[in-house]
Amino acid sequence: MSVFGQHEEKTLAQFEQIRSQAVHAALMADGHVGYVMPIGGVAAYRDLVSVVGVGFDIACGNAAIRTNLTLASFGGGDESVQTALSEFANQIADTVSFGIGRKNRADDAPEGHPLFEHAAWEAVPASHRDALREKARAQLGTVGSGNHYVDVFVDERGAIWVGVHFGSRGLGHTIASGFLALGQGASWGDRVPEREVLLDVHAPLGHDYWQLMQLAGEYAYAGREWVARKVVALLGGEELELVHNHHNFAWREVHGDEELVVIRKGATPAFPGQKGFVGGSMGDDAVIVCGVTDDRASDHVRALQQSALFSTVHGAGRVMSRTQAAGKRHRRTGRQLSRGEVSPGMMTRWVQEKGVVLRGGGVDESPHVYRRLPDVLAAQRGTVDVLHVLRPLIVVMAGDTEFDPYKD
């Protein structure tokens, strides 16, 4: 067992429950309470996969593209740069679909992607298969709401990056919900409690889940890359480098000469030399990190990497729940029922002082509800190197009244 950083009692209690059933487990420094398994948790099993461990937003993750553009590409002075950034923010918001159950409305939406002919679709019950495939086809390349975003950054050398964060949308949510029901003896489509369901990956039910989880992973990769490349094109740039990782997924990996099923729920794979994109918040820097390589790692760091199952943080980590931050709203109408601890003015002042052009976003995603990313990375105790620091220029998210059942 390995715990990085400081955590509240409820998070540690969730982690202890997961650890008691796993071969090995670790908790990253951005950890906080999740469904059954804490966000930031990593757990390894022998031939078992946890449906709630992978989560409802199967294959949620981050992608970042370094472009050939620089900040100077957007104008010769501060005023012209801000004008250009504001116009680009509007274009992104108008082109990319954000929010509940949205369809990709772009003319070049990837509706014909080969993944829609994948054999794994046969694992979906026949009575639900066509409807799910068509929903997935319509939503491919949509971002959703909650903490999902499209950002434009500038790094320490002046290079422009585009970063995105979202997962497999309604496809992943439906797969997770379906197997959570099947694993509890109910039928696909039935509503069941969100409790631990461990499936044997060699048994028919576990095999089918694994195949559809992999399909959701392909779907998420395709969606994130389509959105990121679409935004690069809007900016008039070219792609020079792509950094792309899931952080809600399960992998077959060898640890200690044994093949295990490793589940990362809100944790980024960080094997030696592997790059990852880790976001902060709408008003904080993000980073490109890399697992410390063997030639640079001390014995102590190498042991820490192994104890973390070669994982690191996926973000800064929440310190305030959505309700605590924003208060309560009516689920359907969006009407404010009670006040939260973060006001729109607080959020606006933070992002304006940072120089961020913000479109959408609610106070439940304000920088006030997150830890500071440098502190979280420091708590990972030298297991990753920071290659680039990305300062946000543009942040585009769904509006604060959007309800999205597919967010992580």
Protein Blocks (a to p, Z undefined) as FASTA:
>chain_A
ZZedjddfklmmmmmmmmmmmmbdcddfkbccdehiaghiacddehiacfklnommghia
cdddddfbdfklnojbfklmmmmmmmmmmmmmmmpcgdehiacfbfklcklgfklmgfkl
mmpcfklmmmmmmmmmmmgopabeajbccdddddfkopacddddddekjmlmmmmmmmmm
mmnopaehiacddddddddfkbmklmmmmmmmmmmmmmmmmmmmmmmmmmmmmnopacfb
dcdddfbdcddddeehiacddddehiacddehiacdddfbfkbccdddddddfklpcfkl
mmmmmmnoopadfbeopabdfklmnopadfklopafbdcfbdfklmmmmmmmnopaceej
ifklgfklpccfklmmmmnnopaccfbdcddfbdcdddfkbccfkbZZ
